């Protein structure tokens, strides 16, 4: 049970439903006979569900808007294999706050805060440390918004504290990769890039409810917004190294990895490549976890539009087998600043292309 009614992720077809939920979307449609009906999307901390209002739709939807809490009654049904609610009554519930219905990270906030502090402490290079602290420590307004922000509207980590959860996971993965490839990756730069790559989402997204894009977010996107924020902070630091600034800019601009995914540039440094990998991996692991949580009976999830596949959610490969010996936890990784790093060999500059690539388009193959 939620504070207002049965949890959405536990609804079973054939049961009666009564309670209050967050109205995420509502609109009017018309049947083949021209009769108006309501199409709604309801939510609570555990998930979302579609709902239909077949009778008195215009009357009951009058004055209702997305973001309101609504009190309802109806019956849980199933349509084309998906759970939905057929409503009998619907009205605004002013006694409950919409924020109480927003989903939140399954990881305790205190754990995420500690993870962020640990990741910030692992970056000791003076210029990077000053930059990160100017954003995550000294900018109190940004830090508070960053802690609460979602990482996306629906794709992954789409809940309160989602951006913090995603960023901490990326920073931890970046640190592990840097320890695995010490000759290829500048650990300090990769860690900083992992912490900075999605700072623009604080401006791109609104926590609502419901979670949605801001005007700036739709017009510019979080890569451009994050780059602008980075420039402002670097400009406030005396003699910030230009080459380091360029590498950080590139990591933000290229972390989506490909033009078709919104990157104006493909990753062209080892650190940018690694950042794209850990960002993509953490997003996909979150999608897989969500698909498992929301799967119905059987061994397969519904078709996942973004992953373009069904996901197996049945018994695990070792379920029911004899357990093996406990795996010893590896020793803690040494502080990243102590990892020895050979100097990179200088390489000759490639010849200039015959024609400039003004837009980073099809002329690039890597």
N, C-alpha and C positions, 0 to 999 in steps of 0.2 A: 504493500500500500504506500502511496505517496501521501503528503499531508491533505490532499484533496480528493483522492479516489484511487481505484485500482491502477497499478502501474501499467503503462501501455505495453511494455515488453512482455507482460504476462497475460495479455488478453487472449481469450479462447473463443472461437466461433460458437455461437449458440447461447452465449451467456448474456444476461441483462447487464447494462452498464448505467451507473449514475455517479456523477461527481463533477469536479471542476478541472478544466484543462486550459492550456495556453492555446489561443487561436493563432495559428501560424499563417494561414491563408484562407480566404473565402471569396467566392465569386458565384455568379448566377449563370446557369446554363438553361437550355430548353430541350425538352423531349421532342420526339418526332411529331407529336400532336401539338407542340407549341406550349406545353405546360412548363412553367419555370421550376427549376430545382436548384438546390444549393450544393456546391462542391467545396469541401473544407479540408483543411489539414490541421490536426490537433497534435499537441506535444506536451511532454512532461520531462522530468530529468532522465527517464529511462529510454525515451525514443519518440517516434512519431507514428501517426496512423491517419489514413484517409477516412473521410466521413461524407455521407450523403444525407441531404435533407429533401425529402420528396414532397412533403406537404407544408403549406404555408411558408414557403421558402422566402418570398419577398418580405412578408411580414416579420418573420423571425430574424432575418439578416439585417433588417433596417437598423442603422446606427451602430452595428458591430464593425470593428476594424481589426486587422492583424495586429497582434501585440496585446490584445485584451485577454483577460481571463474570463472564460465562459462556463456557466453551470449547465449541464446537459443531462439528458436521459436517452436511452436508446438500446439497441441490441447489437452485439458483435456478430459480424457476418464474415463471409469469405467470398471474394469475387476474383475469378481467374487465378486462384491459388494464393491470393493476397488478403490479409486481414483488413477489414474496414468496419466502420460503425454506421449503422442506419439510425438516424436521429429521430426522436419523437418530440423533444422539446429542447429549447436553446435560449439562454438569456445571459446578459452580462453579469459577472460576479465581481462587484467592486470591493469586496472584503479581502480578497487575496491579491498579493503583489505578483506581477508577472515574473520578477526575478526569481521567485521561489520555484518556478517551473523550468528554468534553464538547465540543460544538462551541464555537468561539470566533469573535469578530468577524474578518472578513477584513482589517480595517484594523489595522495594527500598533499595539500598545499605546502605544508612544512617540509615535506620531502623534496618537492620541486624547488623551493626556496634554497634549501641546503645544497641541492645539485647545482643551481646557478652560482651560488657563492663559491663553491668548490671549483667550478670551471673558470670563473673570473680569477680566482687566486692562482690557478695553474699558468696563467699568462703573466710572465714577469718582465718581458722586454719593455723598457721604460715608455717608449712612444705608444705601443699598443695598450699597455696597462693604463696610461693616462687617458687614452681615447675611450676605452671600455668603461672606465670609472666615470667619465664625464657623461656617459649615456645611461648606464645601468645603476649608478650609485648617486651621483650628484644631481641628475635631472629627476627630481622626485615625481613630477607630474607624469613624465614618460614612464618611469619605473612602475608606478601604480597602474597605469593603463596597460603596459606590457604584461604585467602579472595576471591581469584579468582577461585579456583579449583571447578570442578564438584564433586558430590558425587558418581556418577556411570557413566558407559558408556551409559546405556539405561534404567536400571531398575527403578531408582527413582532419582529425583533432578539432572538429567543429563544435566546440563547447567551451565553457568558461575555464580559464587556465590552459586552454589547448595550445596556445602559442608558446607559453612557458614550458609545457611538457615536451613539445616538439623541439624547441631550441636546446633544452638540456640534453635530450637524447642525441641530437646531432652533435653537440659538443663532446659528449662522452665517446661517441663513435669516432669522431675526428681524432680524439686523443689516442684511441686504440690503434687507428690506422697509422698515425704518425709514429707510434712506437714500432709498428710492423715494417714500415718503410722509411727508416731514418735517413737513408741516403738520398731519397727522392723528395721528401716532404719537409718543409719548414714548419715544425710543430706549432710554434707560436703564431705564425700567420694563419695556418689552417684552423687552429682553435678560435682565433679572433674572427675569422670569416664565418665559422659555424655560429658564433654568438650574434653576429651582425646581419646575417643574410636575410632575415625576415623582419627586420625592425620596421620596415614600411607598412607591415600589416596592421600596426597599431592605428595608422591613419586610414588604411584601406578599408578596414572592417568596422562595423558598429555592432556592439553586443546586443543591441535591440532592447527588448525582444521584438521580433525575431532577429537572429543574426542575419546581417545583410551587408551590402557594399555602401560606402559613402559616395558622395558625388565625386570626390577626388579619386577614390578607389576605382570607380568605373572609368573615369576619364584618363587616368595615368597608370594605375596599377602599382603594386607594392615594390617592384624593382625600381621604378623611377622615383617613387616617394622615399624609399630607403636610401637611394643614392643621394637625394637632396639632403636628407637628414645627416648622412655621413659627411657630406661636404661642409655643412654648417659646423659640425663638431670638430672636424679637422682644422677648419679655418680658425677656430678658437684656441688652438694649441700652437704655441710659438715654435717655428722651425720644424713643423711636422715633415718627415722625410718624403720628398716627392715620389720616389720610386715605390716606397711602401704604400703611399696613398693610391698610386695607380694600380697596384696589385689588389688592394682592397676594393677599389671601384670595380675592377674586372670580376672579382668573385661575386659581388652583388648582381652585376649585370648578366652574368653567365650561369648562375646556379640552377636555372631550369634546364640547362643542358642542350637544348635544340631550338631552332627557330619556330618549329611547329608547336612548341610548348611555351612560347612567349619570351624566349631569350633573344635579346638583340645581338648577342654574341655567343658563340660556342666557347666552352672552357678551353683556354689555351695555356694554362700553367698546370703543373702537377697538383697544386693546392686547389685550384678551381675544379679540376676533374674530381678530386677526392670529395670536395664539398657537394658537387652534384650527386655523387653516388650516395653519400650518407643522407642527404636530404630526400632523395627519391626512395631510398630503402626505408627510412623511418615512416614516410607517408604511406607506402604500400603495406608495411606491417600493421599500421593503424587501420587501414582499409580492411585487411584480412581479419583482424580482431573484431571489427564491427560486423563484418559479414557472418562470422561465427556466432556472435551474440544474438544477431537478428534472424538466424536461420530457423526455419520451421523443422518439423519432423523429417527424418531421412538423413542421408549422408552428404547432401549437396546444398549449397546456398542458392539463392536466386542469382540470376545472371548479373554480374557486376559490370556496369556500363563503362566505368573508367579503366578497370583492369581487363575488360573485354574477355571474360571467361566466367564459368562457374567455379566455385571454390569448394574443395572437399572439406567437410566439417564433421565427418564421422569419427569413429574410434581412432585413437592415435596408433602409430605403427608399433609401439611397444606395449600397448594396453593389454593387460591379461598375461603378459610374459613375466618370467622371473626377473626381478630387478638386478642390475649389475652393482658392482662396488661403487661406493660414493666417489665422485670425482673431487679431487683436492682442488680447492680454490687456488688460482695462481697468485704468486706474490704481487703486491701492489706495484703498478708501473712507477718507475722513478719520475721525479719532477721533470717536466718536458724541457726545462731550461738546462738540465744536466746532460741531456742526450748528445753525444758527440756527433758532429756533422762535418763531413768533408766539404771543401769548397767545390762549387760547380765549375766545370770546365767552361772556359769562354768559347763561344761558338761564333763562327763568321756570320755576318749578316747576310740573309738571302738577297738575291737580286730583286729589285723593285718590279712589280708586275707591269705588264704592258699598259693596262688600263686600270685606273683606281676603282676599287669596290666601294661605292658611295653608301650603300645601304646594307652591307653585310648579307647579301642575298645568295643566289644560286651559284655565284662564282666561287664561294668557299666550299671546300670538300672536307674540312676537318675543323 
